[in-house]
Amino acid sequence: MAGVIAQELPPILQQLLTPNQVGMLTVTEVEVSGDCGLAEVWLDALSAPAEWLKQVEKVKPKILHLLLSKVKLRREIELRFKKDTGIDNARVISEKLK
């Protein structure tokens, strides 16, 4: 299920959000709970304004509606968007090693 969500989300995000709002978004990871009731989605944004995650949260109901129309589930799923800090952490570690 995580793979399906990871595949379906990028076009939905592109449809609902402009690069001015969120920069260039990338879905880096999706984890789905065992009962498929919760999906945690990690996002990374290049050239994004500081409050890009708030822009994603504003359209979360629309994202969920479009996602559920493509992914047939027996029950509604809760989406939790999180900022992927892995790339930032890698940059900090790389700078420390120099």
N, C-alpha and C positions, 0 to 999 in steps of 0.2 A: 504494500500500500504506500509506503514512503516513497518508493521509486516513481509510482504513478503520480503522486502529488508533486514531487520534484519536477516531473516532466510537464505537468499541466499548469503550474503556477507562473513560470516566466512569461508566457504570452498574455495571461490574465493581468499580471502586474504592468506589462507594457501597454496594455489597452487602457488601464485605469489611471496610470500615473505618468507624468511627463518627466523627462530628464531634468527640467528646471526644478521640479519638486523633490526628486529623490536621487538624481544622478543616474549612473548606470548600475542597476541592481543585478545582483547575482544570487541565486539560491545556492548556498554552499552545502547545506545539509538539512535533511528532514528526518525526524524521529516520530513514530506513531506509537501510541500506547497499545497494549495488548488487546484491549476491547475496541480499538479504533475510535475512541471518544475524544482523543486529544492528539493534535499534531503540533509539534514544536518545529518551527521553521527558522533556520539561521540564514540571515541575509548579509551580504556585503555590498557596499555602495561606493563606487568610484566617482570622484568629482561631485560629491553630494553636499548639499547645505547641512548645517549642524543638526537641524531638527528633522532629518529625513525619515526617521522611524515613526515620528508622530504623523507624518503624511500617510504612511502605510496604514497606521492604526485607524485613521479617519475613514478610509475606504474599506476597512476589514469586512463589514457586512456585505458589500458588493463583491469583494473577492470571494467570500464564502459562498455566496449565491451562485456565482459563475463556476466555481470549483465543484459544487455539488451537482450542478447541471451536467458536468462532464464526467464526474466520478460517481457512480451509483453506489450509494451506501444505504444500509437499512436504517441508520439513524444519523442525526446531524453531528458533525465533528466540530470541536473547538479548535481554532487556530491561535497559536501564540507565536508572534514574531519576535525574534531576538537578533541583536546585532552580533555578527560574527567578529570576534576580536582576535581570532587566530592569526590573521595576516598582520595586524598591528603588533601582536606579541612577537611574531617572527622578526619583524623589523627592529624592534627594541633589542632583542637578543643578538641579532646580527650586528647592530651598532656597538653593543657592549663587547663583542668579540674582536672588534677592530683595534 
